[in-house]
Amino acid sequence: MNIIQSFWTKPAIEKRWNISNQLEVNVWLCAASCLLAQQNGARVTIYTDKLGAELLQDIPYDEVKISLDEPLKNCPRFFWAAGKFVALADAPLGSVHIDNDVLLMERKTVRALDFSNADVIVQQEENVTSTDTRKFYRPHRRAVKYLGFPRRMKPDYPKAYNVGVIGFNNEELRDIYVKNYFDTLNYLSSEEKQPKIEELNKDSNLSLDLIYEQVFIAQLTDETCSRVKFLLDKNNIARDVERLNYRHLLGSVKYKMLPKIQALVRDLDPDLYNILI
């Protein structure tokens, strides 16, 4: 299994969610996620920038690609998933991108990522019809419509996929998904858009990638009648999380878990723990 990950340091440096100390926590998360994936039979490649490569230099990745500085040099920090799209564009088809806060706890967890009979794999379908979820998505949809977006995208599309895990076997589908994202970045790089960008940048809680990354993949796979493998069944998420021993430390909760993450790294690789501590 070829696992790819990405670590773009800009959102952490600029304190996404107004949380300090993000770089340190992310290094420990990267270590735990990489070590577990390797221990359970996967090959792991990280895509990062120059600062990220320096911070992660002691983690035993199979390959480190320093490839995010140039393509993302003008990218606003609220496009926190931008590094993922660089990685997806470069990696071989069949690779699976997992977020750095995803922990593949056992070999069966890695085996569950096989999607040889599908065009794309994602973590799960989100329940966007619930009142709480609709309320959560509303400001992000509103911000996307305020900024503008490529013609193909539908910010109000009533589905979204969690892409803590994502991979493609269909080259055309992958290329459309990646191109749409970078078309968006190019569209927003015009001088006339900068006052709006600066205004939205003041809100550290905005996550426009919930739309550009999660809603658009649902829209795109529906429109192309693509075969989608869901790692977790949206109607039985808790069951599947335990059955597969899969962990995704969602949102800001991970920044409160540093001692537990450090303890996990210590158990997996005491030498690395002593270097990082």
Contacts in CASP RR format, 6 or more apart in sequence:
PFRMAT RR
TARGET T0000
AUTHOR 0000-0000-0000
METHOD contacts of the structure
MODEL  1
MNIIQSFWTKPAIEKRWNISNQLEVNVWLCAASCLLAQQNGARVTIYTDK
LGAELLQDIPYDEVKISLDEPLKNCPRFFWAAGKFVALADAPLGSVHIDN
DVLLMERKTVRALDFSNADVIVQQEENVTSTDTRKFYRPHRRAVKYLGFP
RRMKPDYPKAYNVGVIGFNNEELRDIYVKNYFDTLNYLSSEEKQPKIEEL
NKDSNLSLDLIYEQVFIAQLTDETCSRVKFLLDKNNIARDVERLNYRHLL
GSVKYKMLPKIQALVRDLDPDLYNILI
1 41 0 8 1.000
1 42 0 8 1.000
1 43 0 8 1.000
1 96 0 8 1.000
1 110 0 8 1.000
1 111 0 8 1.000
1 113 0 8 1.000
1 114 0 8 1.000
2 42 0 8 1.000
2 43 0 8 1.000
2 45 0 8 1.000
2 91 0 8 1.000
2 92 0 8 1.000
2 94 0 8 1.000
2 95 0 8 1.000
2 96 0 8 1.000
3 37 0 8 1.000
3 42 0 8 1.000
3 43 0 8 1.000
3 44 0 8 1.000
3 45 0 8 1.000
3 95 0 8 1.000
3 96 0 8 1.000
3 97 0 8 1.000
3 98 0 8 1.000
3 104 0 8 1.000
3 110 0 8 1.000
3 113 0 8 1.000
4 44 0 8 1.000
4 45 0 8 1.000
4 46 0 8 1.000
4 47 0 8 1.000
4 87 0 8 1.000
4 88 0 8 1.000
4 91 0 8 1.000
4 95 0 8 1.000
4 96 0 8 1.000
4 97 0 8 1.000
4 98 0 8 1.000
5 30 0 8 1.000
5 33 0 8 1.000
5 34 0 8 1.000
5 44 0 8 1.000
5 45 0 8 1.000
5 46 0 8 1.000
5 47 0 8 1.000
5 87 0 8 1.000
5 97 0 8 1.000
5 98 0 8 1.000
5 99 0 8 1.000
5 100 0 8 1.000
6 46 0 8 1.000
6 47 0 8 1.000
6 48 0 8 1.000
6 68 0 8 1.000
6 83 0 8 1.000
6 84 0 8 1.000
6 86 0 8 1.000
6 87 0 8 1.000
6 97 0 8 1.000
6 100 0 8 1.000
7 26 0 8 1.000
7 30 0 8 1.000
7 46 0 8 1.000
7 47 0 8 1.000
7 48 0 8 1.000
7 49 0 8 1.000
7 52 0 8 1.000
7 56 0 8 1.000
7 100 0 8 1.000
8 48 0 8 1.000
8 49 0 8 1.000
8 68 0 8 1.000
8 72 0 8 1.000
8 80 0 8 1.000
8 82 0 8 1.000
8 83 0 8 1.000
9 23 0 8 1.000
9 48 0 8 1.000
9 49 0 8 1.000
9 51 0 8 1.000
9 52 0 8 1.000
9 55 0 8 1.000
10 49 0 8 1.000
10 72 0 8 1.000
10 75 0 8 1.000
10 77 0 8 1.000
11 22 0 8 1.000
11 77 0 8 1.000
11 78 0 8 1.000
11 80 0 8 1.000
12 22 0 8 1.000
12 23 0 8 1.000
12 26 0 8 1.000
13 22 0 8 1.000
13 23 0 8 1.000
14 77 0 8 1.000
14 204 0 8 1.000
15 22 0 8 1.000
15 204 0 8 1.000
16 22 0 8 1.000
16 77 0 8 1.000
16 78 0 8 1.000
16 80 0 8 1.000
16 204 0 8 1.000
17 204 0 8 1.000
17 205 0 8 1.000
17 251 0 8 1.000
17 252 0 8 1.000
18 204 0 8 1.000
18 205 0 8 1.000
19 252 0 8 1.000
19 255 0 8 1.000
21 255 0 8 1.000
22 255 0 8 1.000
23 55 0 8 1.000
24 258 0 8 1.000
25 254 0 8 1.000
25 255 0 8 1.000
25 258 0 8 1.000
25 261 0 8 1.000
26 100 0 8 1.000
27 55 0 8 1.000
27 56 0 8 1.000
27 59 0 8 1.000
27 276 0 8 1.000
28 258 0 8 1.000
28 261 0 8 1.000
28 262 0 8 1.000
28 265 0 8 1.000
28 276 0 8 1.000
29 100 0 8 1.000
29 101 0 8 1.000
29 249 0 8 1.000
29 254 0 8 1.000
29 261 0 8 1.000
30 46 0 8 1.000
30 56 0 8 1.000
30 59 0 8 1.000
30 100 0 8 1.000
31 59 0 8 1.000
31 265 0 8 1.000
31 269 0 8 1.000
31 272 0 8 1.000
31 276 0 8 1.000
32 103 0 8 1.000
32 261 0 8 1.000
32 264 0 8 1.000
32 265 0 8 1.000
32 268 0 8 1.000
33 98 0 8 1.000
33 99 0 8 1.000
33 100 0 8 1.000
33 101 0 8 1.000
33 102 0 8 1.000
33 103 0 8 1.000
33 104 0 8 1.000
34 44 0 8 1.000
34 46 0 8 1.000
34 59 0 8 1.000
34 60 0 8 1.000
34 61 0 8 1.000
35 59 0 8 1.000
35 60 0 8 1.000
35 265 0 8 1.000
35 268 0 8 1.000
35 269 0 8 1.000
35 272 0 8 1.000
36 103 0 8 1.000
36 104 0 8 1.000
36 105 0 8 1.000
36 268 0 8 1.000
37 44 0 8 1.000
37 98 0 8 1.000
37 104 0 8 1.000
37 110 0 8 1.000
38 44 0 8 1.000
38 60 0 8 1.000
38 62 0 8 1.000
39 268 0 8 1.000
40 104 0 8 1.000
40 105 0 8 1.000
40 106 0 8 1.000
40 107 0 8 1.000
40 109 0 8 1.000
40 110 0 8 1.000
41 107 0 8 1.000
41 110 0 8 1.000
42 104 0 8 1.000
42 110 0 8 1.000
43 62 0 8 1.000
44 61 0 8 1.000
44 62 0 8 1.000
44 63 0 8 1.000
45 61 0 8 1.000
45 62 0 8 1.000
45 63 0 8 1.000
45 64 0 8 1.000
45 65 0 8 1.000
45 87 0 8 1.000
45 91 0 8 1.000
45 95 0 8 1.000
46 56 0 8 1.000
46 59 0 8 1.000
46 61 0 8 1.000
46 63 0 8 1.000
46 64 0 8 1.000
46 65 0 8 1.000
47 65 0 8 1.000
47 67 0 8 1.000
47 68 0 8 1.000
47 83 0 8 1.000
47 86 0 8 1.000
47 87 0 8 1.000
47 90 0 8 1.000
48 56 0 8 1.000
48 64 0 8 1.000
48 65 0 8 1.000
48 66 0 8 1.000
48 67 0 8 1.000
48 68 0 8 1.000
49 66 0 8 1.000
49 68 0 8 1.000
49 69 0 8 1.000
49 72 0 8 1.000
50 66 0 8 1.000
50 69 0 8 1.000
53 64 0 8 1.000
53 66 0 8 1.000
56 64 0 8 1.000
58 272 0 8 1.000
58 275 0 8 1.000
58 276 0 8 1.000
59 272 0 8 1.000
60 269 0 8 1.000
60 272 0 8 1.000
65 87 0 8 1.000
65 90 0 8 1.000
67 86 0 8 1.000
67 90 0 8 1.000
68 82 0 8 1.000
68 83 0 8 1.000
68 86 0 8 1.000
71 86 0 8 1.000
71 182 0 8 1.000
72 82 0 8 1.000
72 83 0 8 1.000
72 86 0 8 1.000
74 189 0 8 1.000
75 82 0 8 1.000
75 185 0 8 1.000
76 188 0 8 1.000
76 197 0 8 1.000
76 200 0 8 1.000
76 201 0 8 1.000
77 201 0 8 1.000
78 200 0 8 1.000
78 201 0 8 1.000
78 206 0 8 1.000
78 207 0 8 1.000
78 208 0 8 1.000
78 209 0 8 1.000
79 185 0 8 1.000
79 208 0 8 1.000
79 209 0 8 1.000
79 212 0 8 1.000
80 207 0 8 1.000
80 209 0 8 1.000
81 163 0 8 1.000
81 209 0 8 1.000
81 212 0 8 1.000
81 213 0 8 1.000
82 181 0 8 1.000
82 185 0 8 1.000
84 97 0 8 1.000
84 99 0 8 1.000
84 163 0 8 1.000
84 166 0 8 1.000
84 213 0 8 1.000
85 178 0 8 1.000
85 181 0 8 1.000
85 182 0 8 1.000
87 97 0 8 1.000
88 95 0 8 1.000
88 97 0 8 1.000
88 166 0 8 1.000
88 167 0 8 1.000
88 168 0 8 1.000
88 174 0 8 1.000
88 177 0 8 1.000
88 178 0 8 1.000
89 174 0 8 1.000
89 175 0 8 1.000
89 178 0 8 1.000
91 97 0 8 1.000
93 168 0 8 1.000
93 169 0 8 1.000
93 170 0 8 1.000
93 171 0 8 1.000
93 174 0 8 1.000
94 115 0 8 1.000
94 167 0 8 1.000
94 168 0 8 1.000
94 169 0 8 1.000
95 167 0 8 1.000
96 113 0 8 1.000
96 115 0 8 1.000
96 121 0 8 1.000
96 165 0 8 1.000
96 166 0 8 1.000
96 167 0 8 1.000
97 163 0 8 1.000
97 164 0 8 1.000
97 165 0 8 1.000
97 166 0 8 1.000
97 167 0 8 1.000
98 104 0 8 1.000
98 164 0 8 1.000
98 165 0 8 1.000
99 164 0 8 1.000
99 165 0 8 1.000
99 248 0 8 1.000
101 248 0 8 1.000
101 249 0 8 1.000
101 250 0 8 1.000
101 251 0 8 1.000
101 254 0 8 1.000
102 164 0 8 1.000
102 165 0 8 1.000
102 246 0 8 1.000
102 247 0 8 1.000
102 248 0 8 1.000
102 249 0 8 1.000
103 246 0 8 1.000
103 247 0 8 1.000
103 248 0 8 1.000
103 249 0 8 1.000
103 264 0 8 1.000
104 110 0 8 1.000
104 113 0 8 1.000
104 246 0 8 1.000
105 245 0 8 1.000
105 246 0 8 1.000
105 247 0 8 1.000
106 244 0 8 1.000
106 245 0 8 1.000
108 244 0 8 1.000
108 245 0 8 1.000
109 244 0 8 1.000
109 245 0 8 1.000
109 246 0 8 1.000
112 231 0 8 1.000
112 244 0 8 1.000
112 246 0 8 1.000
113 121 0 8 1.000
113 165 0 8 1.000
113 231 0 8 1.000
115 121 0 8 1.000
115 167 0 8 1.000
115 169 0 8 1.000
115 229 0 8 1.000
116 169 0 8 1.000
117 227 0 8 1.000
117 229 0 8 1.000
118 169 0 8 1.000
118 227 0 8 1.000
118 228 0 8 1.000
118 229 0 8 1.000
119 168 0 8 1.000
119 169 0 8 1.000
119 170 0 8 1.000
119 173 0 8 1.000
119 221 0 8 1.000
119 226 0 8 1.000
119 227 0 8 1.000
119 228 0 8 1.000
120 166 0 8 1.000
120 167 0 8 1.000
120 168 0 8 1.000
120 169 0 8 1.000
120 170 0 8 1.000
120 173 0 8 1.000
120 174 0 8 1.000
120 217 0 8 1.000
120 221 0 8 1.000
120 226 0 8 1.000
120 227 0 8 1.000
120 228 0 8 1.000
120 229 0 8 1.000
121 165 0 8 1.000
121 166 0 8 1.000
121 167 0 8 1.000
121 228 0 8 1.000
121 229 0 8 1.000
121 230 0 8 1.000
121 231 0 8 1.000
122 161 0 8 1.000
122 162 0 8 1.000
122 163 0 8 1.000
122 164 0 8 1.000
122 165 0 8 1.000
122 166 0 8 1.000
122 167 0 8 1.000
122 217 0 8 1.000
122 228 0 8 1.000
122 229 0 8 1.000
122 230 0 8 1.000
122 231 0 8 1.000
123 161 0 8 1.000
123 162 0 8 1.000
123 163 0 8 1.000
123 164 0 8 1.000
123 165 0 8 1.000
123 166 0 8 1.000
123 230 0 8 1.000
123 231 0 8 1.000
123 232 0 8 1.000
123 248 0 8 1.000
124 161 0 8 1.000
124 162 0 8 1.000
124 230 0 8 1.000
124 231 0 8 1.000
124 232 0 8 1.000
124 233 0 8 1.000
124 234 0 8 1.000
124 237 0 8 1.000
125 159 0 8 1.000
125 160 0 8 1.000
125 161 0 8 1.000
125 162 0 8 1.000
125 218 0 8 1.000
125 230 0 8 1.000
125 234 0 8 1.000
126 133 0 8 1.000
126 159 0 8 1.000
126 160 0 8 1.000
126 161 0 8 1.000
126 162 0 8 1.000
126 214 0 8 1.000
126 234 0 8 1.000
127 133 0 8 1.000
127 234 0 8 1.000
128 134 0 8 1.000
128 137 0 8 1.000
128 158 0 8 1.000
128 159 0 8 1.000
128 160 0 8 1.000
129 158 0 8 1.000
137 160 0 8 1.000
137 210 0 8 1.000
137 211 0 8 1.000
137 215 0 8 1.000
139 206 0 8 1.000
140 206 0 8 1.000
140 207 0 8 1.000
140 208 0 8 1.000
140 210 0 8 1.000
140 211 0 8 1.000
141 155 0 8 1.000
141 156 0 8 1.000
141 211 0 8 1.000
141 215 0 8 1.000
143 200 0 8 1.000
143 206 0 8 1.000
143 208 0 8 1.000
144 153 0 8 1.000
144 155 0 8 1.000
144 208 0 8 1.000
144 211 0 8 1.000
144 212 0 8 1.000
145 155 0 8 1.000
146 196 0 8 1.000
146 200 0 8 1.000
147 188 0 8 1.000
147 193 0 8 1.000
147 196 0 8 1.000
147 197 0 8 1.000
147 200 0 8 1.000
147 208 0 8 1.000
148 187 0 8 1.000
148 188 0 8 1.000
149 155 0 8 1.000
149 184 0 8 1.000
149 187 0 8 1.000
149 212 0 8 1.000
150 180 0 8 1.000
150 183 0 8 1.000
150 184 0 8 1.000
150 187 0 8 1.000
152 180 0 8 1.000
153 180 0 8 1.000
153 184 0 8 1.000
153 211 0 8 1.000
153 212 0 8 1.000
153 216 0 8 1.000
153 219 0 8 1.000
154 215 0 8 1.000
154 219 0 8 1.000
155 211 0 8 1.000
155 215 0 8 1.000
157 215 0 8 1.000
157 216 0 8 1.000
157 218 0 8 1.000
157 219 0 8 1.000
159 215 0 8 1.000
159 218 0 8 1.000
159 219 0 8 1.000
159 222 0 8 1.000
160 210 0 8 1.000
160 214 0 8 1.000
160 215 0 8 1.000
160 218 0 8 1.000
161 214 0 8 1.000
161 217 0 8 1.000
161 218 0 8 1.000
161 221 0 8 1.000
161 228 0 8 1.000
161 230 0 8 1.000
162 214 0 8 1.000
162 248 0 8 1.000
163 213 0 8 1.000
163 214 0 8 1.000
163 217 0 8 1.000
164 248 0 8 1.000
165 231 0 8 1.000
166 217 0 8 1.000
167 174 0 8 1.000
168 174 0 8 1.000
168 177 0 8 1.000
170 226 0 8 1.000
173 220 0 8 1.000
173 221 0 8 1.000
173 224 0 8 1.000
173 226 0 8 1.000
176 220 0 8 1.000
176 224 0 8 1.000
177 216 0 8 1.000
177 217 0 8 1.000
177 220 0 8 1.000
180 212 0 8 1.000
180 216 0 8 1.000
180 220 0 8 1.000
181 212 0 8 1.000
181 213 0 8 1.000
181 216 0 8 1.000
184 212 0 8 1.000
187 193 0 8 1.000
188 197 0 8 1.000
200 206 0 8 1.000
200 208 0 8 1.000
220 226 0 8 1.000
221 228 0 8 1.000
231 240 0 8 1.000
231 244 0 8 1.000
231 246 0 8 1.000
232 240 0 8 1.000
232 241 0 8 1.000
232 244 0 8 1.000
232 246 0 8 1.000
233 239 0 8 1.000
233 240 0 8 1.000
240 246 0 8 1.000
241 247 0 8 1.000
249 257 0 8 1.000
254 261 0 8 1.000
262 273 0 8 1.000
262 276 0 8 1.000
262 277 0 8 1.000
265 272 0 8 1.000
265 273 0 8 1.000
265 276 0 8 1.000
266 273 0 8 1.000
END
